[in-house]
């Protein structure tokens, strides 16, 4: 048998199979996508039924170089299982093998996402797109090809911060009219949200809600439905949607014990209810849960900073300026995001005086002009200018507001109202009523509201400690070995 041209059939009892496995030829490219020959890459590292264990152990120890090697071996191992068990039936009995095909695509997608994280942690992110192109060959099915495009687009968005490149990748998939892959739909909404009509967005979100397997995913996308109503200025329907979403989540029979991730998302949802309903009980509840979550040890530094930011948001909406200021300062000490300085500056007007607030807002690093954070920056800058009756800042605020392009009617109306307050202050001088009106316009805060439009679920994005999760998963599998997926 020529191992250059055919898959080698060998006794595979040593790698956990109960039949002969289809291994790649020794001199062919390894199935992990590294570009190395199989014999020099994963041939002697296949984990068998211990798939995932070495990767989890390495990640828990923050040994990312070893995690990368182990994750590659996991991908190779699972691909061998696919080519041995599922692939032969794709043409002869496609309906019978549908379940296993879906299982394989999901498993290899998750492994590829984990591989991407390992590449990032070892400063090799630029190599990942080429790896994905190699992985394209692992499953000979259109759904896997679409998944590779999704992974390329996701990488461009998250690792390269290149939304334009991400959009170009996803556009290769064509129409989303009949798409049933929830991850592709999620990313599509993230990338093309501003280009879609209200009706088109609602249809896509409704489809995601139907496809979602977890209660927390359904809650998140029901919140997005509410945000869409808010963005067109329909406060009543927005409040109704978010209230229904929270009630549905609490009553969802599929919801199990809340994880850190679920509690975090739920807290954001009830915080939004508080903003829309202006009922203090919701804000107080969000504050209480945030405080409890911060005490948990399962967060990365960025995750803890995100929670402190949310706590600051809730205190700010409540009008507890000292607590809000302190929360934002703690968050900024962990993760120096410009938007945290913006929120801090607003609090400083109330706690330390407008001069200190003005100095703070002027030290904010450059913010992307078309972002929600930039809207918040301009609004806060204008409010501080009004509070201090500072002619130079007022003039600058007027120019910033006039140049601010906002597609949402809700925030456009806020911009116009704030612009009128700036003009009135220039003409007639500072007044308590005008300052209060300007301040009330900040309660909507674009970046706070639009955090719901960020791609979710993505536990790395909200800063959950992956090592902690993997450690707990490993303990759970040891306690309940029957739960392990054994193909």
C-alpha positions as CSV (number, residue, x, y, z in Angstrom):
1,X,0.0,0.0,0.0
2,X,1.4,3.4,-0.9
3,X,1.1,5.6,2.2
4,X,1.5,8.7,0.0
5,X,-1.8,8.1,-1.7
6,X,-4.0,6.2,0.6
7,X,-5.1,6.2,4.3
8,X,-3.2,3.6,6.2
9,X,-5.3,1.0,8.0
10,X,-3.7,-0.2,11.2
11,X,-4.7,-1.9,14.5
12,X,-5.9,1.0,16.6
13,X,-6.5,-0.6,20.0
14,X,-3.8,1.6,21.5
15,X,-5.6,4.8,20.6
16,X,-9.0,3.8,22.1
17,X,-10.8,2.5,18.9
18,X,-12.5,-0.8,18.6
19,X,-12.0,-1.0,14.9
20,X,-9.2,-0.3,12.5
21,X,-8.6,3.5,12.3
22,X,-7.9,5.5,9.2
23,X,-4.7,7.3,9.9
24,X,-3.1,9.8,7.5
25,X,0.0,8.7,5.6
26,X,3.1,9.4,7.6
27,X,4.5,11.8,5.1
28,X,1.3,13.7,4.5
29,X,0.4,17.0,6.3
30,X,-0.8,16.5,9.8
31,X,-4.6,16.7,10.3
32,X,-4.1,19.4,13.0
33,X,-3.3,22.0,10.4
34,X,0.2,22.8,11.6
35,X,1.7,22.2,8.1
36,X,4.1,19.6,9.6
37,X,4.3,16.0,8.4
38,X,2.1,13.7,10.4
39,X,5.0,11.6,11.5
40,X,6.8,14.6,12.9
41,X,3.8,16.2,14.5
42,X,1.0,14.3,16.1
43,X,1.7,10.7,15.2
44,X,3.2,9.8,18.6
45,X,0.9,12.2,20.6
46,X,-2.6,10.9,19.9
47,X,-4.6,10.9,23.2
48,X,-7.1,8.2,22.4
49,X,-10.0,8.3,25.0
50,X,-8.0,10.8,27.0
51,X,-8.8,13.4,24.4
52,X,-8.8,16.8,26.0
53,X,-7.1,15.9,29.2
54,X,-3.6,17.0,28.4
55,X,-5.0,20.2,26.9
56,X,-7.0,21.0,30.0
57,X,-4.1,20.2,32.3
58,X,-1.8,22.5,30.4
59,X,-4.3,25.3,30.3
60,X,-4.9,25.1,34.0
61,X,-1.2,25.4,34.5
62,X,-1.0,28.3,32.0
63,X,1.5,26.2,30.0
64,X,0.2,27.5,26.6
65,X,3.0,26.0,24.5
66,X,2.1,22.5,25.8
67,X,-1.6,23.3,25.5
68,X,-1.0,24.1,21.8
69,X,0.7,20.8,21.1
70,X,-1.9,18.9,23.1
71,X,-4.8,20.6,21.3
72,X,-3.3,19.8,17.9
73,X,-3.2,16.2,18.9
74,X,-6.8,16.4,20.0
75,X,-7.9,17.7,16.6
76,X,-5.9,15.0,14.8
77,X,-7.4,12.3,17.0
78,X,-11.0,13.5,16.6
79,X,-10.5,13.8,12.8
80,X,-9.2,10.2,12.7
81,X,-12.4,9.1,14.5
82,X,-14.4,11.1,12.0
83,X,-12.7,9.6,9.0
84,X,-13.0,6.1,10.4
85,X,-16.6,6.2,11.5
86,X,-18.6,9.0,10.0
87,X,-17.0,9.8,6.7
88,X,-17.5,6.4,5.0
89,X,-21.3,6.8,5.6
90,X,-21.6,10.3,4.3
91,X,-22.3,9.1,0.8
92,X,-23.8,5.7,1.4
93,X,-26.2,6.5,4.3
94,X,-26.3,10.3,4.7
95,X,-29.5,10.4,6.7
96,X,-28.4,7.8,9.1
97,X,-25.1,9.5,9.9
98,X,-26.6,13.1,10.3
99,X,-26.4,13.0,14.1
100,X,-22.8,12.0,14.1
101,X,-21.9,14.5,11.4
102,X,-23.4,17.3,13.5
103,X,-21.5,16.0,16.5
104,X,-18.2,15.9,14.6
105,X,-18.7,19.4,13.3
106,X,-19.5,20.8,16.7
107,X,-16.6,19.0,18.4
108,X,-14.0,20.0,15.8
109,X,-15.3,23.6,15.9
110,X,-14.9,23.8,19.6
111,X,-11.4,22.3,19.3
112,X,-10.5,24.8,16.6
113,X,-11.7,27.7,18.7
114,X,-9.6,26.4,21.6
115,X,-6.6,26.0,19.2
116,X,-7.1,29.6,18.2
117,X,-6.8,30.7,21.8
118,X,-3.6,28.6,22.2
119,X,-2.2,30.4,19.1
120,X,-3.1,33.7,20.6
121,X,-1.5,32.9,24.0
122,X,1.7,31.8,22.3
123,X,1.9,34.9,20.1
124,X,1.1,33.0,16.9
125,X,-2.3,34.4,16.0
126,X,-1.0,35.4,12.6
127,X,-0.5,31.6,11.8
128,X,-4.1,30.7,12.7
129,X,-5.8,31.6,9.3
130,X,-3.5,29.3,7.4
131,X,-4.2,26.5,10.0
132,X,-7.9,26.9,9.4
133,X,-7.4,26.5,5.7
134,X,-5.7,23.2,6.4
135,X,-8.5,22.1,8.7
136,X,-10.9,22.8,5.9
137,X,-9.9,19.4,4.5
138,X,-10.8,17.4,7.7
139,X,-14.5,17.1,7.0
140,X,-15.8,16.7,3.4
141,X,-19.1,18.4,3.9
142,X,-20.6,21.9,3.0
143,X,-21.5,22.6,6.6
144,X,-18.0,22.2,7.7
145,X,-16.8,24.5,4.9
146,X,-19.2,27.2,6.1
147,X,-17.9,26.7,9.6
148,X,-14.3,27.3,8.5
149,X,-15.5,30.6,6.9
150,X,-17.2,31.4,10.2
151,X,-14.0,30.7,12.1
152,X,-11.9,32.8,9.7
153,X,-14.4,35.7,10.1
154,X,-14.5,35.3,13.9
155,X,-10.7,35.3,14.0
156,X,-10.5,38.5,12.0
157,X,-12.9,40.2,14.3
158,X,-11.6,39.1,17.7
159,X,-7.8,38.6,17.1
160,X,-7.1,41.1,14.4
161,X,-9.8,43.6,15.4
162,X,-10.6,43.9,11.7
163,X,-14.3,44.2,11.3
164,X,-14.1,44.9,7.6
165,X,-12.1,41.8,6.9
166,X,-14.5,39.8,9.1
167,X,-17.4,41.1,7.1
168,X,-15.7,40.1,3.8
169,X,-15.2,36.6,5.1
170,X,-18.8,36.1,6.2
171,X,-20.1,37.6,3.0
172,X,-18.7,34.5,1.3
173,X,-21.6,32.5,2.8
174,X,-24.2,34.4,0.9
175,X,-27.8,34.9,2.1
176,X,-28.7,34.1,5.7
177,X,-32.3,33.4,4.8
178,X,-32.2,29.7,5.4
179,X,-29.1,29.6,7.7
180,X,-29.6,27.2,10.6
181,X,-26.1,27.5,12.2
182,X,-26.6,29.6,15.3
183,X,-23.0,30.7,15.6
184,X,-23.0,32.0,12.0
185,X,-26.2,33.9,12.6
186,X,-24.8,35.4,15.8
187,X,-21.7,36.6,14.1
188,X,-23.8,37.9,11.1
189,X,-25.9,40.1,13.5
190,X,-22.7,41.3,15.2
191,X,-21.2,42.4,11.9
192,X,-24.2,43.6,9.8
193,X,-26.6,44.8,12.5
194,X,-26.5,48.4,11.3
195,X,-27.1,47.4,7.7
196,X,-30.3,45.4,8.4
197,X,-33.8,46.7,8.5
198,X,-35.7,46.5,11.8
199,X,-37.8,43.6,10.5
200,X,-34.9,41.7,9.1
201,X,-33.0,42.0,12.4
202,X,-36.1,40.8,14.4
203,X,-36.5,37.8,12.1
204,X,-32.8,36.8,12.5
205,X,-33.0,37.2,16.3
206,X,-36.2,35.2,16.5
207,X,-34.5,32.4,14.6
208,X,-31.6,32.4,17.0
209,X,-33.9,32.3,19.9
210,X,-35.6,29.2,18.4
211,X,-32.2,27.5,17.7
212,X,-30.7,28.4,21.1
213,X,-30.1,25.4,23.3
214,X,-29.6,27.2,26.6
215,X,-31.9,29.5,28.6
216,X,-29.1,32.2,29.0
217,X,-28.7,32.4,25.2
218,X,-32.4,32.9,24.8
219,X,-32.3,35.6,27.4
220,X,-29.5,37.4,25.7
221,X,-31.2,37.5,22.3
222,X,-34.5,38.5,23.8
223,X,-32.6,41.4,25.3
224,X,-31.3,42.2,21.8
225,X,-35.0,42.3,20.6
226,X,-35.7,44.8,23.4
227,X,-32.6,46.9,22.4
228,X,-33.8,47.1,18.8
229,X,-37.1,48.5,20.0
230,X,-35.2,51.0,22.1
231,X,-33.0,52.1,19.2
232,X,-36.1,53.1,17.2
233,X,-37.4,55.1,20.2
234,X,-40.1,52.6,21.2
235,X,-39.6,52.6,25.0
236,X,-42.8,50.8,25.8
237,X,-42.2,47.8,23.6
238,X,-38.6,47.7,24.7
239,X,-39.6,47.5,28.3
240,X,-42.2,44.8,27.5
241,X,-39.7,42.7,25.6
242,X,-37.0,42.9,28.3
243,X,-39.6,42.1,31.0
244,X,-40.8,39.1,29.1
245,X,-37.2,38.0,28.5
246,X,-36.4,38.1,32.2
247,X,-39.6,36.3,33.2
248,X,-39.0,33.6,30.6
249,X,-35.5,33.0,31.8
250,X,-36.6,32.6,35.4
251,X,-39.3,30.2,34.4
252,X,-37.3,28.3,31.8
253,X,-37.5,24.6,32.7
254,X,-34.2,23.8,30.9
255,X,-32.3,26.3,33.1
256,X,-30.0,24.4,35.5
257,X,-27.9,25.8,38.4
258,X,-26.6,29.2,37.4
259,X,-23.0,29.4,36.3
260,X,-20.9,32.5,36.7
261,X,-21.5,33.3,33.0
262,X,-25.3,33.0,33.4
263,X,-25.4,35.1,36.5
264,X,-23.3,37.8,34.8
265,X,-25.6,37.9,31.8
266,X,-28.7,37.8,34.0
267,X,-27.4,40.8,36.0
268,X,-26.9,42.8,32.8
269,X,-30.5,42.0,31.8
270,X,-32.1,43.1,35.1
271,X,-29.9,46.2,35.0
272,X,-31.4,47.0,31.7
273,X,-34.9,46.5,33.1
274,X,-34.0,49.0,35.8
275,X,-32.9,51.6,33.2
276,X,-36.1,51.2,31.1
277,X,-38.6,50.9,34.0
278,X,-36.8,53.3,36.4
279,X,-37.9,51.0,39.2
280,X,-35.1,51.0,41.9
281,X,-35.7,47.4,42.9
282,X,-34.1,46.1,39.6
283,X,-31.0,48.3,40.0
284,X,-30.7,47.3,43.6
285,X,-30.9,43.6,42.7
286,X,-28.3,44.0,39.9
287,X,-26.0,45.7,42.4
288,X,-26.4,42.9,45.0
289,X,-25.7,40.2,42.4
290,X,-22.6,42.1,41.0
291,X,-21.2,42.4,44.5
292,X,-21.6,38.7,45.1
293,X,-20.1,37.8,41.7
294,X,-17.0,40.0,42.3
295,X,-16.2,37.9,45.4
296,X,-16.0,34.7,43.2
297,X,-12.6,33.4,42.3
298,X,-13.5,32.2,38.8
299,X,-12.7,35.4,37.0
300,X,-9.8,36.7,35.0
301,X,-8.6,40.2,35.6
302,X,-10.5,41.5,32.6
303,X,-13.6,39.7,33.8
304,X,-13.3,41.3,37.2
305,X,-12.8,44.7,35.6
306,X,-16.0,44.1,33.5
307,X,-18.0,43.3,36.6
308,X,-16.7,46.4,38.3
309,X,-17.7,48.4,35.3
310,X,-21.2,47.0,35.5
311,X,-21.3,47.8,39.2
312,X,-20.3,51.3,38.4
313,X,-23.0,51.6,35.8
314,X,-25.6,50.5,38.2
315,X,-24.4,52.9,40.9
316,X,-24.2,55.7,38.4
317,X,-27.8,55.1,37.2
318,X,-28.9,55.0,40.9
319,X,-27.1,58.3,41.5
320,X,-24.7,56.9,44.1
321,X,-21.8,58.9,42.6
322,X,-19.2,58.0,45.2
323,X,-19.7,54.3,44.8
324,X,-19.8,54.6,41.0
325,X,-16.6,56.6,41.0
326,X,-14.8,54.1,43.2
327,X,-16.1,51.1,41.1
328,X,-14.8,52.7,37.9
329,X,-11.5,53.6,39.5
330,X,-11.1,49.9,40.5
331,X,-12.0,48.7,37.1
332,X,-9.6,51.2,35.4
333,X,-6.8,50.1,37.7
334,X,-7.2,46.5,36.4
335,X,-8.0,47.3,32.7
336,X,-7.3,50.9,31.5
337,X,-10.1,51.2,29.0
338,X,-10.8,54.8,27.8
339,X,-14.6,54.3,28.3
340,X,-14.0,53.8,32.0
341,X,-12.4,57.3,32.2
342,X,-15.4,58.7,30.4
343,X,-17.8,57.3,33.0
344,X,-15.4,58.3,35.8
345,X,-15.4,61.9,34.5
346,X,-19.2,62.0,34.8
347,X,-19.0,60.9,38.4
348,X,-16.3,63.4,39.2
349,X,-18.6,66.3,38.3
350,X,-20.7,65.2,41.3
351,X,-18.0,64.1,43.7
352,X,-14.9,66.2,43.0
353,X,-16.0,69.2,40.9
354,X,-16.2,69.9,37.2
355,X,-12.6,71.1,36.9
356,X,-11.3,67.7,37.9
357,X,-13.9,66.1,35.7
358,X,-12.8,68.3,32.8
359,X,-9.1,67.3,33.3
360,X,-10.1,63.6,33.3
361,X,-12.2,63.8,30.2
362,X,-9.4,65.6,28.3
363,X,-6.9,62.8,29.2
364,X,-9.1,60.1,27.6
365,X,-7.2,58.2,24.9
366,X,-8.4,58.2,21.3
367,X,-11.7,56.4,20.9
368,X,-12.9,55.1,17.5
369,X,-15.2,57.9,16.1
370,X,-17.9,55.6,14.9
371,X,-18.2,53.5,18.1
372,X,-20.8,53.7,20.8
373,X,-18.0,54.6,23.2
374,X,-17.4,57.8,21.2
375,X,-21.0,58.8,21.5
376,X,-20.7,58.5,25.3
377,X,-17.5,60.5,25.2
378,X,-19.1,63.3,23.3
379,X,-22.2,63.3,25.4
380,X,-20.1,63.3,28.7
381,X,-17.8,66.0,27.3
382,X,-20.8,68.2,26.6
383,X,-22.3,67.6,30.0
384,X,-19.1,68.6,31.7
385,X,-18.9,71.7,29.6
386,X,-22.4,72.7,30.6
387,X,-21.8,72.0,34.2
388,X,-18.7,74.2,34.2
389,X,-20.1,76.8,31.8
390,X,-16.7,76.6,30.2
391,X,-16.8,78.6,26.9
392,X,-14.0,76.7,25.2
393,X,-15.4,73.3,26.1
394,X,-18.9,74.5,25.1
395,X,-17.6,75.5,21.7
396,X,-15.8,72.2,21.3
397,X,-18.9,70.3,22.4
398,X,-21.1,72.0,19.9
399,X,-18.7,71.0,17.1
400,X,-18.4,67.4,18.3
401,X,-22.2,67.1,18.6
402,X,-22.9,68.6,15.2
403,X,-20.4,66.2,13.7
404,X,-21.7,63.1,15.5
405,X,-23.4,60.7,13.0
406,X,-25.9,58.4,14.8
407,X,-28.1,56.0,12.9
408,X,-30.4,55.3,15.9
409,X,-33.4,57.6,16.4
410,X,-33.1,57.1,20.2
411,X,-29.6,58.4,20.5
412,X,-30.1,60.9,17.7
413,X,-32.8,62.6,19.7
414,X,-30.6,62.7,22.7
415,X,-27.8,64.3,20.7
416,X,-30.2,67.0,19.4
417,X,-31.5,67.7,22.9
418,X,-27.9,67.9,24.3
419,X,-26.9,70.2,21.4
420,X,-29.8,72.6,22.3
421,X,-28.6,72.6,26.0
422,X,-25.1,73.5,24.8
423,X,-26.4,76.3,22.6
424,X,-28.7,77.7,25.4
425,X,-25.8,77.6,27.9
426,X,-23.6,79.6,25.5
427,X,-26.4,82.2,25.0
428,X,-27.8,82.5,28.5
429,X,-25.2,81.0,30.8
430,X,-25.4,78.0,33.1
431,X,-28.6,77.1,34.8
432,X,-29.4,74.3,37.3
433,X,-32.3,73.2,35.2
434,X,-30.2,73.0,32.0
435,X,-27.5,71.1,33.8
436,X,-30.0,68.6,35.2
437,X,-31.6,68.2,31.7
438,X,-28.1,67.6,30.2
439,X,-27.3,65.1,32.9
440,X,-30.5,63.1,32.4
441,X,-29.6,62.6,28.8
442,X,-26.5,60.6,29.9
443,X,-28.6,57.8,31.5
444,X,-29.0,56.1,28.1
445,X,-25.3,55.8,27.6
446,X,-24.8,54.2,24.2
447,X,-22.0,51.9,25.1
448,X,-23.8,50.6,28.2
449,X,-26.9,49.8,26.2
450,X,-25.1,48.5,23.2
451,X,-23.0,46.0,25.2
452,X,-25.9,43.7,24.4
453,X,-25.1,43.9,20.7
454,X,-21.7,42.4,21.3
455,X,-21.2,38.8,20.1
456,X,-22.4,36.4,22.7
457,X,-22.1,33.8,24.1
458,X,-18.3,34.0,24.3
459,X,-17.1,33.2,27.8
460,X,-13.5,34.4,27.0
461,X,-15.0,37.7,26.0
462,X,-16.5,38.3,29.5
463,X,-13.4,37.2,31.2
464,X,-14.3,33.9,32.9
465,X,-11.2,32.0,34.0
466,X,-10.8,29.3,31.4
467,X,-8.3,27.4,33.6
468,X,-10.9,27.3,36.4
469,X,-13.6,26.0,34.1
470,X,-11.4,23.3,32.7
471,X,-10.2,22.3,36.2
472,X,-13.8,22.0,37.3
473,X,-14.7,20.1,34.1
474,X,-11.9,17.7,34.7
475,X,-13.0,17.0,38.3
476,X,-16.6,16.5,37.1
477,X,-15.5,14.0,34.5
478,X,-13.4,12.1,37.1
479,X,-16.5,11.9,39.4
480,X,-18.9,11.0,36.5
481,X,-16.9,9.1,33.9
482,X,-20.1,8.1,32.1
483,X,-20.6,11.7,31.0
484,X,-17.6,11.5,28.8
485,X,-18.4,11.5,25.1
486,X,-17.1,8.1,23.7
487,X,-17.6,7.7,20.0
